[in-house]
Amino acid sequence: MNLTLYVWRQNGPGDRGRMERYEARDISEHMSFLEMLDVVNEGLIAQGVVPIAFDHDCREGICGMCGFMVNGVAHGPQRGTTVCQLHMRHFKDGDTLYLEPWRARAFPVVRDLIVDRSAFDRIIAAGGYISVSTGSAVEANAIPVPKEKADLAMDAAACIGCGACVAMCPNASAALFTAAKISHLGLLPQGQAERDRRAIGMVLQMTRERFGQCTNMGQCEAVCPKNISIEAIARMHRDYISASATGRGGKPLRVEQPA
């Protein structure tokens, strides 16, 4: 198949950026979207043109590195799929595709389709871990965990931190990401000791990173490649309000100022 691509090109954070047109020729329907871009880049390199920069690593929908907008939808038209898992059979010969980076103040463009998502790292550093001593590893069934909570915790832990939720949200909110990281620890026995401080610290850090506020639009859930439910956001709000009202949140575990 042959495609027309309009790709956002930006040399760096200080560059204004622009859309440029490229032709993708003789593309196999069995290729992944990133493999299609590899073919386009090989052609650009042969012409002496700087290739299109995009993030990728495992290319199996696990690492969360890849991600950009395809025709205005984060990760493209396939639900529950990262852009590296999106295959060209979902497009038609002659299609025109527009590729843009995540658009959020907290995600500055590094180059072309690559954005800086270190704001997510700082949110994790503000409490997305267990620091209390839990002793040596115990037998898996020694700590009883209700199946309902175990299932919810595993669903939240599936978050790969790709940033699609932020990119698709009209407010550029990181509520789904932050809620998933708070939920998967807060639902388990090991995470209870720091549950309140975790909620306070991570929500405060999310605000400091200049993400927008959640207004329950649901766009984040719609494009999440791991199908994480916005119910996690409700749990985050409950934990944060409870910790704030009771004073149990105390001093946050860690709060960093964004660079």
C-alpha positions as CSV (number, residue, x, y, z in Angstrom):
1,M,0.0,0.0,0.0
2,N,1.0,3.6,-0.5
3,L,0.4,6.3,2.1
4,T,0.8,10.0,2.5
5,L,2.3,11.1,5.9
6,Y,2.2,14.6,7.4
7,V,4.7,14.4,10.3
8,W,5.5,17.0,12.9
9,R,9.2,18.0,12.6
10,Q,10.9,20.0,15.4
11,N,14.6,20.2,15.9
12,G,14.4,20.8,19.6
13,P,12.4,22.4,22.4
14,G,13.3,25.9,21.2
15,D,12.3,25.3,17.6
16,R,8.8,26.3,16.4
17,G,8.2,23.1,14.5
18,R,6.2,22.4,11.4
19,M,4.3,19.7,9.5
20,E,6.2,18.1,6.6
21,R,4.8,15.7,3.9
22,Y,6.3,12.3,3.1
23,E,5.3,9.4,0.9
24,A,5.3,5.9,2.3
25,R,5.6,3.5,-0.7
26,D,5.1,-0.2,-1.0
27,I,4.2,-0.7,2.6
28,S,3.2,-4.2,3.6
29,E,-0.1,-4.6,5.6
30,H,1.8,-7.0,7.9
31,M,4.2,-4.3,9.1
32,S,3.7,-2.6,12.4
33,F,3.3,1.2,12.4
34,L,6.9,1.7,13.6
35,E,8.2,-0.7,11.0
36,M,6.5,1.5,8.4
37,L,8.3,4.5,9.8
38,D,11.6,2.6,9.7
39,V,11.0,2.1,6.0
40,V,10.3,5.8,5.5
41,N,13.4,6.7,7.5
42,E,15.6,4.4,5.4
43,G,14.4,6.3,2.3
44,L,15.1,9.7,4.0
45,I,18.6,8.6,5.0
46,A,19.3,7.5,1.4
47,Q,18.3,10.9,0.3
48,G,20.5,12.6,2.8
49,V,17.5,13.9,4.9
50,V,17.4,13.7,8.7
51,P,15.2,10.8,9.7
52,I,12.0,11.2,11.7
53,A,12.8,10.9,15.4
54,F,10.4,8.7,17.5
55,D,10.7,6.9,20.8
56,H,10.7,3.1,20.9
57,D,12.3,0.2,22.8
58,C,10.7,-3.2,23.2
59,R,8.1,-2.8,20.4
60,E,5.9,-5.2,22.2
61,G,3.6,-2.9,24.1
62,I,5.4,-3.4,27.4
63,C,7.9,-0.6,28.0
64,G,5.7,2.4,27.3
65,M,8.4,4.2,25.3
66,C,6.6,4.6,22.0
67,G,3.6,6.9,21.6
68,F,2.4,9.7,19.4
69,M,-0.9,11.0,17.9
70,V,-2.1,9.3,14.7
71,N,-4.9,11.4,13.1
72,G,-5.6,13.0,16.4
73,V,-5.8,9.8,18.4
74,A,-3.2,8.7,20.9
75,H,-1.6,5.5,19.7
76,G,-3.9,5.4,16.7
77,P,-7.4,4.0,16.0
78,Q,-7.0,0.5,17.6
79,R,-8.4,0.4,21.1
80,G,-6.1,-1.1,23.8
81,T,-3.1,-1.0,21.6
82,T,0.2,0.9,21.7
83,V,1.5,2.4,18.4
84,C,4.2,-0.3,18.2
85,Q,1.4,-2.9,18.2
86,L,-0.7,-1.1,15.6
87,H,-0.4,-2.8,12.2
88,M,-0.8,-1.3,8.8
89,R,-3.7,-3.6,7.9
90,H,-5.9,-1.2,9.9
91,F,-5.3,1.4,7.2
92,K,-6.2,1.6,3.5
93,D,-4.1,2.2,0.4
94,G,-4.1,5.9,-0.3
95,D,-4.8,7.0,3.3
96,T,-3.4,10.3,4.6
97,L,-2.0,10.1,8.1
98,Y,-1.1,13.0,10.5
99,L,1.5,12.2,13.1
100,E,2.1,14.5,16.0
101,P,3.8,14.3,19.4
102,W,2.0,14.3,22.7
103,R,0.7,17.8,23.4
104,A,1.0,18.9,27.0
105,R,2.9,21.6,28.8
106,A,4.4,19.0,31.1
107,F,5.7,17.0,28.1
108,P,8.0,19.4,26.2
109,V,9.0,18.2,22.7
110,V,12.6,16.9,22.6
111,R,12.6,16.3,18.8
112,D,9.9,15.5,16.2
113,L,7.6,12.9,17.8
114,I,9.7,12.5,21.0
115,V,8.6,14.3,24.2
116,D,10.2,14.5,27.6
117,R,8.1,12.5,30.1
118,S,10.4,12.9,33.1
119,A,7.5,14.5,34.9
120,F,6.1,11.0,35.3
121,D,9.4,9.9,36.9
122,R,9.1,12.7,39.5
123,I,5.6,11.7,40.3
124,I,6.8,8.2,41.0
125,A,9.7,9.5,43.1
126,A,7.1,11.4,45.2
127,G,5.7,8.2,46.6
128,G,5.1,5.5,44.0
129,Y,7.1,2.8,45.9
130,I,7.2,1.0,49.3
131,S,10.1,2.2,51.4
132,V,9.2,0.6,54.8
133,S,11.0,-2.6,55.8
134,T,8.8,-5.6,54.9
135,G,11.3,-8.2,55.8
136,S,12.5,-11.0,53.6
137,A,10.4,-12.5,50.8
138,V,7.6,-14.7,52.2
139,E,5.6,-17.4,50.6
140,A,3.1,-16.0,48.1
141,N,0.0,-17.1,49.9
142,A,1.2,-16.1,53.4
143,I,-0.5,-12.7,53.3
144,P,-4.2,-13.1,52.5
145,V,-5.4,-10.6,49.9
146,P,-9.0,-10.6,48.8
147,K,-9.3,-11.6,45.1
148,E,-11.3,-8.4,44.3
149,K,-8.5,-6.2,45.6
150,A,-5.8,-8.3,44.1
151,D,-7.5,-8.0,40.7
152,L,-7.9,-4.3,41.0
153,A,-4.3,-3.9,42.0
154,M,-3.1,-5.9,39.1
155,D,-5.3,-4.0,36.7
156,A,-3.8,-0.7,37.9
157,A,-0.2,-2.1,37.9
158,A,-0.6,-2.7,34.1
159,C,0.0,1.0,33.5
160,I,3.2,1.4,31.4
161,G,3.5,5.2,31.7
162,C,3.3,5.9,28.0
163,G,1.5,9.2,28.5
164,A,-1.4,8.6,26.1
165,C,-3.9,9.6,28.9
166,V,-2.3,13.0,29.2
167,A,-2.1,13.5,25.4
168,M,-5.7,12.7,24.8
169,C,-7.2,14.6,27.8
170,P,-8.5,18.0,26.9
171,N,-7.0,19.3,30.1
172,A,-3.7,17.4,29.7
173,S,-4.3,15.8,33.1
174,A,-2.1,13.0,34.5
175,A,-4.9,11.8,36.8
176,L,-5.2,8.3,35.3
177,F,-1.4,7.7,35.4
178,T,-1.0,9.0,39.0
179,A,-4.2,7.1,40.1
180,A,-2.9,3.8,38.7
181,K,0.4,4.2,40.5
182,I,-1.3,5.1,43.8
183,S,-3.9,2.3,43.4
184,H,-1.8,-0.7,42.7
185,L,0.2,-0.1,46.0
186,G,-2.6,1.3,48.1
187,L,-4.8,-1.7,47.5
188,L,-2.3,-4.2,48.8
189,P,-1.3,-4.9,52.5
190,Q,2.4,-4.0,51.9
191,G,1.4,-0.5,50.7
192,Q,-0.8,0.4,53.7
193,A,1.9,1.9,56.0
194,E,2.6,4.7,53.5
195,R,-0.8,4.9,51.8
196,D,-1.7,8.4,53.1
197,R,1.7,10.0,52.5
198,R,1.8,8.4,49.1
199,A,-1.5,9.9,48.0
200,I,-0.6,13.4,49.3
201,G,3.0,13.4,47.8
202,M,2.1,12.1,44.4
203,V,-1.0,14.3,43.9
204,L,1.1,17.4,45.0
205,Q,3.8,16.4,42.6
206,M,1.3,16.0,39.8
207,T,0.1,19.5,40.5
208,R,3.6,20.9,40.6
209,E,4.4,19.4,37.2
210,R,1.6,21.6,35.7
211,F,-0.6,18.9,34.5
212,G,-4.3,19.9,34.1
213,Q,-7.2,19.0,36.4
214,C,-9.3,15.9,35.7
215,T,-12.9,16.7,34.7
216,N,-14.0,13.1,34.1
217,M,-14.1,13.4,30.3
218,G,-13.1,9.7,30.0
219,Q,-10.8,10.3,27.0
220,C,-7.9,8.9,29.1
221,E,-9.6,5.5,29.6
222,A,-10.6,5.4,25.9
223,V,-7.0,5.5,24.6
224,C,-5.2,3.7,27.5
225,P,-3.4,0.8,25.8
226,K,-3.9,-1.3,29.0
227,N,-7.6,-0.4,29.4
228,I,-7.2,1.1,32.9
229,S,-10.5,2.3,34.2
230,I,-11.2,5.8,35.5
231,E,-12.4,4.1,38.7
232,A,-8.7,4.4,39.7
233,I,-9.1,8.2,39.7
234,A,-12.0,7.9,42.1
235,R,-9.9,5.8,44.5
236,M,-7.1,8.3,44.3
237,H,-9.4,11.2,45.2
238,R,-10.8,9.2,48.1
239,D,-7.3,8.5,49.4
240,Y,-6.2,12.1,49.0
241,I,-9.3,13.6,50.6
242,S,-9.1,11.1,53.5
243,A,-5.4,11.8,54.1
244,S,-5.9,15.6,53.9
245,A,-9.0,15.6,56.2
246,T,-7.5,13.4,58.9
247,G,-4.0,14.8,58.8
248,R,-2.6,11.3,58.4
249,G,-0.8,12.3,55.2
250,G,1.8,14.2,57.2
251,K,4.9,15.3,55.4
252,P,5.0,14.0,51.8
253,L,7.6,11.3,51.2
254,R,9.3,13.4,48.5
255,V,8.3,16.4,46.4
256,E,10.5,17.8,43.6
257,Q,10.3,21.0,41.7
258,P,10.1,20.5,38.0
259,A,13.1,21.6,36.0
